């Protein structure tokens, strides 16, 4: 079974590609009026977001033990291959195709199947850029989301089973959330939920799936307290790449080159800086030494928390977002360390909790003076309650959907191909037992 499944997937993709060459619907030459500056900015942003996945590989790879560095990094890198194929064949169409039956949770697989109907056509929510460019930009979000989960089950998952799980995760969990949140006919979009760049779609979904994975796969066989990070320098390098790429993640989500993108860039770097310093200061107050690891984790938590808020809040509010998110996530890391939950790299406290804090803080600090496309209203800080209540509802719904959905997918995957490596393979390290490679 473990050899048949990946081969079968490859055969299916090849057959689809041969049978469906991707015929294009060619509109009249004046159908789309693209703006060169916007196209150029989105091309750069797309490349920046792709850089985040190798950055995450270094970030996670430096945290695990030396015998698991390559396997952990590969789990991120392989997403750039597998998720791209899924996205091109039917993923983008299901996420951003015409809404099916008005439910607001899934798109028509035929809309952009095999990237048809993407040439010479503008994206409906951003008429200055081509659909094909928007599709490639959104692909990079889809790529990094399952990669984020890997930190929770690092050092104990079989690689072939991992490929099956992330395939199911993208199709069953990520795509419906992307459609509901970002498609103009999506359920959360029409409800008025604000998620500028992926607080719910990316970080909450990955964070809750990470918690489900840690609970389902249970603790590693070796005592976690013996865990010694392989390369702190990798963590620092990964953080730098993530921070750099995040400008495309957040500022690129403006979909235009203008003031909104500039504001999103400013709030992004400010929140990350505030969170990095807050994490360090909080550790000092707890009697710990300031550490590179703490600074890097704090910076990433700030980036996570500001993601849904980046294009809706002021720069001064982003300072508060970074500080609050860092302290809350740090407290959850402390709590998690006292439980039997073996979330190897604290993905849930950092990404799950960071994403939830970002959604709540967006509901508090969002202001229409920053983004006129926000038609829901101002946040709680400005005396209005509508937006905050809607964000609370979305937070509960997305949390339940991502957590229980991931548990189900883990069980299904385990039935198809056993998830955990054997105790002997785990003790030997996944680099050798899964890939016959070593650092």
C-alpha positions in Angstrom: 0.0 0.0 0.0 2.7 2.5 0.9 4.3 2.1 -2.5 1.0 2.0 -4.5 -0.5 5.2 -3.1 2.1 7.8 -4.2 2.5 6.0 -7.6 -1.2 6.0 -8.1 -1.4 9.8 -7.4 1.3 10.4 -9.9 -0.4 8.3 -12.6 -3.7 10.2 -12.0 -2.0 13.6 -12.4 -0.3 12.5 -15.6 -3.5 11.1 -17.1 -5.4 14.4 -16.3 -2.6 16.4 -17.8 -2.6 14.4 -21.0 -6.4 14.3 -21.4 -6.9 18.0 -20.5 -4.3 20.2 -22.2 -5.9 23.3 -20.6 -7.8 25.1 -23.3 -8.1 28.8 -22.7 -11.1 31.1 -23.1 -9.7 34.1 -24.9 -11.6 37.3 -24.1 -11.6 40.4 -26.2 -8.3 42.3 -26.1 -9.8 45.1 -24.1 -11.5 42.9 -21.5 -8.8 43.3 -18.9 -6.9 46.6 -18.1 -3.9 45.6 -16.2 -1.8 48.1 -14.3 2.0 47.5 -14.7 2.9 48.7 -11.2 0.4 46.4 -9.6 1.5 43.4 -11.7 5.1 44.1 -10.9 4.4 44.3 -7.2 2.4 41.1 -7.2 5.1 39.3 -9.1 7.6 40.3 -6.4 5.2 39.5 -3.6 4.6 36.0 -5.0 8.3 35.4 -5.0 8.6 36.7 -1.5 5.9 34.4 -0.1 7.5 31.4 -1.8 10.7 32.3 0.1 8.9 31.8 3.4 8.7 28.0 2.9 12.4 27.5 2.7 12.6 30.0 5.6 10.3 27.9 7.6 12.4 24.8 6.8 15.4 26.4 8.3 13.4 27.7 11.3 12.0 24.3 12.1 15.1 22.4 11.0 17.3 24.3 13.5 15.0 23.5 16.4 14.9 19.7 16.1 17.6 17.3 17.0 20.5 16.6 14.6 19.2 13.2 13.5 15.9 14.8 12.3 17.1 18.0 10.6 16.9 16.8 7.0 13.5 15.1 7.4 12.0 18.2 9.1 13.3 20.5 6.4 12.1 18.2 3.6 8.6 18.2 5.0 8.5 21.9 4.3 10.2 21.8 0.9 8.1 18.9 -0.4 5.0 21.1 -0.1 6.3 23.3 -2.8 6.0 20.4 -5.2 3.0 18.5 -4.0 0.7 21.4 -3.2 1.6 23.2 -6.5 0.4 20.2 -8.5 -2.9 20.0 -6.5 -3.4 23.8 -6.8 -2.8 23.9 -10.6 -5.0 20.8 -11.3 -8.1 21.7 -9.2 -7.1 23.4 -6.0 -7.3 27.0 -7.2 -10.6 26.4 -8.9 -12.2 24.9 -5.8 -10.8 27.8 -3.7 -11.6 30.7 -6.0 -13.8 29.4 -8.7 -17.5 30.3 -9.0 -19.3 29.5 -5.8 -21.3 26.2 -5.8 -25.0 26.5 -4.9 -24.5 29.8 -3.1 -23.2 28.0 0.1 -20.1 30.1 0.2 -17.8 27.3 1.2 -16.5 25.8 -2.1 -15.8 26.8 -5.6 -16.6 25.0 -8.9 -13.8 22.7 -9.8 -14.5 23.4 -13.5 -14.0 27.2 -13.2 -10.2 27.1 -13.5 -9.5 23.4 -13.9 -5.9 22.9 -15.1 -5.6 26.7 -15.1 -8.1 27.2 -17.9 -9.8 30.6 -18.2 -6.8 32.4 -16.6 -5.2 34.2 -19.6 -6.2 37.8 -20.5 -8.7 37.8 -17.5 -8.5 40.0 -14.4 -9.3 38.7 -10.9 -12.7 40.0 -10.0 -11.7 41.4 -6.6 -8.6 43.1 -8.1 -9.2 44.1 -11.7 -5.6 45.4 -12.2 -3.9 42.0 -12.1 -4.3 38.8 -14.1 -6.1 35.9 -12.7 -3.1 33.7 -13.4 -0.9 36.0 -11.2 -3.5 35.9 -8.4 -3.6 32.2 -8.6 0.2 31.9 -8.2 0.2 34.3 -5.3 -2.5 32.3 -3.5 -0.6 29.1 -4.3 2.2 30.2 -2.0 -0.2 30.6 0.9 -1.5 27.1 0.2 2.1 25.8 0.1 3.2 27.1 3.5 0.0 26.2 5.5 0.5 22.4 5.7 4.3 23.0 6.2 3.4 25.0 9.4 1.8 21.9 10.9 4.9 19.8 10.6 6.5 21.3 13.7 3.9 19.6 15.9 4.6 16.1 14.8 8.3 16.5 14.0 10.6 13.5 14.8 7.9 10.8 14.6 5.9 10.8 11.4 6.4 8.6 8.4 7.1 10.6 5.3 4.7 8.8 2.9 1.9 9.1 5.3 2.7 12.8 5.8 2.2 13.3 2.0 -1.3 11.7 2.2 -2.3 13.8 5.2 -1.3 17.1 3.7 -3.1 16.3 0.5 -6.3 15.6 2.5 -5.7 18.7 4.6 -5.4 21.0 1.6 -8.6 19.7 -0.1 -10.8 19.2 2.9 -9.8 22.0 5.3 -7.7 24.7 3.6 -9.6 25.1 0.4 -13.0 25.6 2.0 -11.6 28.1 4.4 -9.9 30.0 1.6 -13.1 30.1 -0.4 -15.3 31.1 2.6 -12.9 33.9 3.7 -11.4 35.4 0.5 -13.8 34.7 -2.3 -16.3 37.6 -2.8 -19.2 35.0 -2.5 -17.6 33.2 0.4 -19.5 32.7 3.6 -17.2 34.6 6.0 -16.5 37.2 3.4 -20.2 38.1 3.0 -20.6 37.8 6.8 -18.1 40.7 7.1 -15.2 38.8 8.7 -11.9 40.6 8.1 -8.8 38.5 7.4 -6.3 40.5 5.4 -3.7 37.8 4.8 -4.6 34.5 6.6 -5.2 34.6 10.3 -8.0 32.1 10.0 -7.2 30.4 6.7 -3.5 29.9 7.3 -2.5 30.2 10.9 -5.6 29.1 12.8 -6.2 26.1 10.5 -2.5 25.0 10.8 -2.4 25.7 14.5 -5.5 23.6 15.4 -4.4 20.9 13.0 -1.0 20.9 14.8 -2.7 20.4 18.2 -4.8 17.6 16.8 -1.7 16.0 15.3 0.2 16.2 18.6 -2.7 14.6 20.5 -3.2 11.9 17.9 0.4 10.9 17.5 1.1 11.2 21.2 4.5 11.8 22.8 7.8 10.9 21.3 9.5 7.8 22.7 12.5 9.8 24.0 12.0 12.3 26.8 11.3 15.7 25.3 13.4 17.4 28.0 16.4 15.8 26.4 15.7 17.7 23.2 18.7 19.8 22.1 18.2 22.1 19.0 20.5 21.1 16.2 21.4 24.6 14.9 20.3 27.8 16.5 22.0 29.6 13.6 19.4 27.8 11.3 16.6 29.2 13.4 18.0 32.8 13.1 18.4 32.4 9.3 14.9 31.0 9.0 13.5 33.8 11.0 15.2 36.4 8.7 13.8 34.7 5.6 10.3 34.5 7.1 10.3 38.1 8.2 11.6 39.2 4.7 9.1 37.0 2.9 6.2 38.1 5.2 6.2 41.5 3.5 4.9 39.7 0.4 2.5 37.7 2.5 0.9 40.8 4.1 1.7 43.8 2.0 1.1 41.7 -1.2 -2.4 40.9 0.1 -3.3 44.5 -0.8 -3.2 43.2 -4.4 -2.1 46.7 -5.5 1.0 48.8 -5.3 -0.2 51.7 -3.2 -0.8 53.2 0.3 -2.6 50.1 1.6 0.4 47.8 0.8 2.6 50.4 2.4 0.5 50.4 5.6 0.5 46.6 5.7 4.2 46.5 5.3 4.6 49.0 8.2 2.3 47.2 10.6 3.9 43.9 9.8 7.4 44.9 10.7 6.3 46.9 13.7 4.3 44.1 15.2 7.1 41.6 14.7 9.7 43.9 16.3 7.4 44.6 19.3 6.7 40.8 19.7 10.4 39.9 19.5 11.4 42.4 22.2 8.3 41.5 24.3 9.2 37.8 24.3 12.8 38.6 25.4 11.6 41.0 28.2 9.0 38.6 29.4 11.6 35.8 29.6 13.9 38.2 31.7 11.0 38.9 34.0 10.6 35.2 34.5 14.2 34.9 35.5 15.4 33.4 32.2 18.3 34.6 30.1 17.5 36.5 26.9 17.9 34.0 24.1 18.2 34.0 20.3 15.6 31.3 20.2 13.2 33.4 22.2 13.7 36.5 20.0 13.1 34.5 16.9 10.0 32.8 18.2 8.7 36.1 19.4 9.3 37.7 16.0 7.4 35.0 14.2 4.5 35.2 16.7 4.2 38.9 16.0 4.2 38.2 12.2 1.4 35.6 12.7 -0.7 37.9 14.9 -0.6 40.9 12.6 -1.4 38.8 9.5 -5.2 39.1 9.7 -4.9 42.8 10.8 -2.1 44.2 8.6 -4.3 46.1 6.2 -7.0 47.1 8.7 -5.1 48.7 11.6 -2.9 51.6 12.3 0.8 51.3 12.9 0.4 52.3 16.5 -2.1 49.5 17.0 0.3 47.0 15.5 2.6 47.7 18.5 -0.1 46.5 20.8 -0.8 43.5 18.6 2.8 42.4 18.8 3.1 42.9 22.6 -0.1 41.2 23.5 0.4 38.2 21.1 3.9 37.6 22.4 2.9 37.6 26.1 -0.1 35.4 25.5 1.7 32.9 23.3 4.6 32.7 25.8 2.1 31.9 28.6 0.6 29.2 26.4 4.0 27.7 25.7 4.6 27.6 29.5 1.2 25.9 30.0 1.9 23.4 27.2 5.2 22.4 28.7 3.5 21.3 31.9 1.1 19.0 30.1 1.5 15.7 28.3 0.9 17.4 24.9 4.1 16.8 22.8 3.7 19.7 20.3 7.4 19.3 19.4 8.0 22.9 18.2 5.0 24.6 19.9 3.1 25.2 16.7 -0.2 25.6 18.4 0.9 28.1 21.0 2.7 30.2 18.4 0.6 29.8 15.2 -2.8 28.7 16.5 -2.9 31.1 19.5 -1.1 33.8 17.5 -3.7 33.5 14.7 -6.5 33.7 17.2 -5.1 36.7 19.0 -4.7 38.4 15.6 -8.3 37.8 14.7 -9.5 39.1 18.1 -7.2 42.1 18.0 -8.4 42.9 14.4 -11.9 42.9 15.8 -10.7 45.4 18.4 -8.4 47.7 16.4 -9.6 47.6 12.8 -10.6 51.1 11.5 -12.2 52.1 8.3 -9.8 55.1 8.1 -7.1 52.6 7.1 -9.0 50.5 4.7 -12.2 51.8 3.1 -12.9 48.3 1.8 -13.8 47.4 5.4 -17.6 47.7 5.2 -18.3 45.8 8.4 -17.3 48.6 10.7 -14.7 49.8 13.2 -13.4 47.6 16.0 -14.2 47.5 19.7 -11.6 50.1 20.5 -13.6 52.6 18.5 -16.8 51.9 20.3 -18.4 49.5 17.8 -19.2 45.8 18.6 -20.4 44.3 15.3 -17.0 43.4 13.9 -15.7 42.0 17.2 -18.8 39.7 17.6 -18.4 38.5 14.0 -14.8 37.7 14.6 -15.7 35.8 17.8 -18.2 33.7 15.9 -15.7 33.0 13.1 -13.0 32.1 15.6 -15.2 29.4 17.2 -16.4 28.0 13.9 -12.9 27.8 12.3 -11.4 26.4 15.5 -13.9 23.6 15.6 -13.7 22.8 11.9 -9.9 22.8 11.8 -9.4 20.8 15.0 -12.0 18.1 14.5 -11.5 18.0 10.7 -7.8 17.4 11.2 -8.5 14.6 13.8 -10.7 12.9 11.2 -8.1 13.2 8.5 -5.4 11.9 10.7 -7.5 8.8 11.4 -8.2 8.3 7.7 -4.6 8.7 6.8 -3.6 6.2 9.6 -6.0 3.7 8.1 -4.4 4.1 4.6 -0.8 4.3 5.7 0.5 4.1 9.3 1.4 7.6 10.5 4.0 6.9 13.2 7.4 5.5 12.5 8.5 2.5 14.6 10.2 3.0 17.9 13.5 1.8 16.4 13.2 4.2 13.4 12.4 7.1 15.8 15.4 6.4 18.0 17.6 6.1 14.9 16.3 9.4 13.6 14.1 10.1 10.7 16.9 11.4 8.5 18.3 7.9 8.1 15.2 5.8 8.7 13.0 7.7 6.2 15.5 9.1 3.7 18.9 7.4 4.1 20.5 10.8 4.5 22.3 12.6 7.3 23.3 16.1 8.2 
